[in-house]
Amino acid sequence: MRRMPFAAGRTAVAVVLAVAGFSAWAPPAAAQGTPEPGRTYTIGFSQIVDHPALNATRQGFLDGLKEAGFEEGKNLVLEYQNAQGDVGTARSIAERFIAGKVDLLAPCTTPVVLATIRAARDSGIPVVFGCVTNPVQAGVVETADQPTGSNVTGFYTVPPVGRNFDIFTAIAPGMKRVGTLYNSGESNSEALNKLAREEAEKRGMVWVEAPVTSSAEVLTAVQSLVGKVDALVTLQDNTVASAYEAIVKTAEEAGLPWFSFDVQAVERGAIAALAQDQYQNGVDWAKKAAVPVLLGADAGAIVPVEAEIFEIQLNADAAKAAGLAIPEAIRAKASRVHGG
């Protein structure tokens, strides 16, 4: 059984259109909201790297499709490709999907989304993106509250930056100098770093950045922050997430509190995070954005969908190792507490 998530955000509104007639004629399957009988649908799914958060989203995406009648091995082929952290590879993957005439492109993570949108601009193949943080600032769409009018729509999140800092400072009230790692080449990370820096400075903190360009640089970058900061706060960065072990090792050895905007990091050793439920994001991405397009809706007429399901996760063992205690008021709101 899946845990109960912490809910926030805008309320989704579903509009169902029905068509009726006076004879034995019936509308096509797509108009009825079910897959077309005898047809096999092909989706090109790509992500920037392999890590648990993205993999959980991909599984949720598959499960959401299955709930809507699109099932692998029956009427669905999901062609999955990993760009291994390289944007050029992401573009090549998109081009191969397009050449193969997939029914829908489902890029996951901002660098892959941007590469796919560029590659598919004149293809006529719909792009239904996911795993995107703040798509306007990241340059994925011009506005998030209007349809794109092109072949693009998707599912996105805007992390609750202020609420994360409320949690972090309640657990570690002595935070004054905060260190972060992020890949400045990921536009999503650049945008989120800007929001986090502004929030930290608004609270009188010093925001210390250690940029990286690859997962191999994470260990050196986090080591460079030891002795300079009171705590670490990592963002939703694919490059950093693929090297969490380096952060865990360094933080433990230095007794440095580590907080994150990624709930998957908490199980790995971060003390706390308030973020979207990654699995549920995948389900909602499929059901609210991809399925309507597979059933015949125009992607350019669908307003991009914002995530509504958020959760708090805590790691009591990590807090104890850093000499901190988690207030009971925060524990009571958590969907999951790891350790004692």
N, C-alpha and C positions, 0 to 999 in steps of 0.2 A: 504493500500500500504506500502511495506517495504521501509525503508529509504535507500538512496544511501550510500554504505560503502566506506571507504577510502581504496584504493587498494595498495598492495605492495607485493613483493615476486617474486618467480620464475613463469614463464609462463608454464601452464600445456599444455602438448601435448597429444592429443587423437589420437589413431590409430585404425581405423575401418577395420576389415577384412571381406571380402565378399567371398562366395563360390557359384559358378554357375554350372549348369549341362545341359545336352541336352535332358532330358526326363521330364516326369511329376513329377519325384522325386524332393523333396525339402529338404534342410538341416533341422535338428531339430530346434525347436524354440530357444533353447539356442544360437545356432550359428547365428540366425537371430537377436539376441539382444532383444528378448521378452520372458516373462515368459512362461513356458511350459503349454499349455492348460490343464485344469482339475487338475492341481497339486496345492497343498497347501504347501507353504514354511513356515518353522518355524525358527524363530531367537530367541536365548537366549540373552537378553539384560540386563546387570547389571551395576550398578554404586555404588560408595562407600557411598555417602550420598545423601540426598535430598536438593538441593538448586537451585535458579533460573538459574544460568549459565548452570548447567548440564541438567536441565529440558528443557531449550531452545534448547540445543544441541540435546536432545532426540526427541523433536518435529520436529526439522529440519531433523533429520535422517528419521523419519517416512514420512515426506513430500517429501523428496528426493526419498525414495523408491516408494512412490505413483506416482510420476512423471515418474518413470521408469516402472510402471505397476504392482508394488507389493503393494496391498492395504489391510489393515486390514478389516476383514469381508467378503472379497472376496477370495483372494488367499494367504493371509499372516496372520500368527499368530505371534505376538510379545509377547514373555513371558518376562515380566519385573520384575526384583528383585532388591531390595535395600539392600546393605550389612550393613547399619546402622553404618558405620565407622569402621567395624571390618574385618580385612584381613582374619581371619579364616572363617568367614561367607562367604566372597567372594569366597574362595576356595570351600566351601560346595555348594554354588550356582552353580558354574561352574560344579562341579561333578554331580549335579542333572540335569543340562542341557544336559550334555554328556550322562548320563543314559537314558534321554528321547530322545536321538538321534536327536537333533535339526540339521537343515541344516547348520547353521552358528552361531558362537559365536561372540557377539558384546559387549565386555567389555569396559566400559567408566571410565576413570581415571586410573592413573598409578598403584596404589596398586591392583586394580581389574584386570587390564591387566596382571600384573606379575603373580598373582594367577591363572588366567585363562590359560595363556600360559603353566604354569607348569602342571596344571591338564589335559590339552588337548594334551600334547606332543605326546602321543602314540594313540590318539583316532581316528585320521584321519579326525576329524571335523575341518574345517577351522576357524581360529581366525582372525577376522578383527577388530582391536582395534581402539579406538578413545579417545578424551579427554586426550591426552598425551602431556606433555611439554618436549621437547628435549629428544627423546626416546633413543638416544645413551648414554647420560650421566645418564639417569634413568635406564639403563640396560635392556630396552625392546628389542632392536635390536643391533647387533654389528656395523652395518653401515646403514645409512639412504639413501644412494644413490645406493644400490644394492639390488636385491631381496634376501629374507632370505633363500630360498631353502628349507624351512620347510612348516608348515601349517599356517604360520603367515604373515599377511600384515596389513596395517592400515593407519590411517590419524593422523597427528601430527602437532604441532606448535613449533616454536622457538620464544619466545617473543622478541620484539625489545627493549632490555634493555636500550641501550644508548639513543634511541629516547624518551623513557619514561622519563629518567632523564633530557633530554633537555626541555621537557614540564614542569616537576615539578619545575626545577630551574628557568625557565622563570616566573612562577607564584609566586614562593617563593624563591627569590634570597638569602635570609638569611639562607637557610638550611645549617647547618654545622654538626649538630649531628642528625642522622636519626635513628628512631627506627622501627623495624619490628617484626612481629609475624609469626611463621611458625611451622608446625609439622615436626620435624626432622625424623619422621618415614615414611613420604611420600617421596620417592626418587625423585619425580618430584620437590617437594618443596626444598629439600636439594640442588638439582642441580641449581634451579633458584636462591636460596638464595646466592649460591656461585658466580654466575654471577653478581647479584645485588651488593653484597659486593665489588667485584673487581671493578665494575664501580664506586661505591660511593668513594672508596678509591683513585681511579685514579683521581677523581675530588677534592681530598683533604677533603673529608667528613669522619666523624666517624660513623661507622655502628654498631648500638647497637641491639643485638638480644635478643628476649624473646621467647624461644621455648615453645611449648605446645604439649601435647599428646592427648588432647580431647577438644571438644568444650566447656566443662564445665570450662576449665582452661583459656579461652580467656579473660574473664573479669579481672581476677587477673593479667594476664600477661600484658594487655594493661595498667592497672592502675599502674603497676610497672615502666612503661616508662615515666609517667607524671613527669615533672620537670627535666628529664634527657635528653630529646631530643627536637629538634626544630620542628620536623614533623614526621609523621608516613608514612611508605610505606609498604603496604601489597602486597603479591605476588599472584600467582594463586595456592592457597592452599585450599583444600576441607574442612579441619577441621576448618580453620579460616573463610571461607566463610559461613559455617553453623551457625556462631555466629557473624555476622556483627553488629547486634543490640548492642552488648556490646561495640564494637569499636565506633559506632555512639554516644552512650550515653557518653562515657568517653571523646571522642574528643570534643564534643560540650561543655561539662562542663568545660574542661580545656582550651578551645580556641585553640586546637592543630590542625594544618592542617593535613588532612589525604589524601594521594594519594594511588593509587592502580595500579596493572598491570591487573586488571579485570574490564572490562567496566560495568559489572553488579553491581559492588560496587558503581559506580558513582550515579546511581539512588537512592541507599540506603544512600548516604551521603558523599562519597569520592569526592574530588574536581576534579580530572582528571584521565584519564587512556587512554592509547593507547594499544589496544589489538585486538585479533581476534573477528570477529562477531560470537558469539556463535551459533546463529540459522543457519547462513550460513555454519558454520563448519559442523553442522549436515547434512545439505543438501549435501555438497561436500563429506563428509565421506561416505554417502550412495551411491551417484552416481558414485564417482571415485574409490571407493575401494570395498564396499559391493556388489553392483549390478553386477559387472563383475564376482565376485566369485559365486554369486547365479546363474548366467547364465552359469556356467561351467568352468570358468577360474581357473587356479591353483593359490592359494593364494601365494605360495612360489615363483611364477614367476613374481609377481607384486611388483614393487618398492614402498615402503611406500610413501604416498602422503603428501606433506607439504602444510599447509594452505597458502592461498594467499590473503585472504580478511581481512584487518584490519580496525579499525575505532578509531576515537578519540571521547570520550564523556566527557563533562564538567558539573559541577554543580555550577552554579553561586551563588546560595544561600549559599552553603557550603563554597565557597571562601569568600563571604562577612562576614559570621559568624566568620571566622578565621582572618578577617582583611586584606584580600588579594584581588587583582584585577586581572582578567584574561586578558592578552594582546589581542588586537583585532586580531593580526596576528594568534594567536592560535584559537580564536573563529571562524575565517574564515575557518579553516580546519576541524572543528568539524562536525560530522554527527548529533550530537544532543547536545543541551545545556539545562540542567534541570534548572528550576527556572528563575529568572530575570537576 
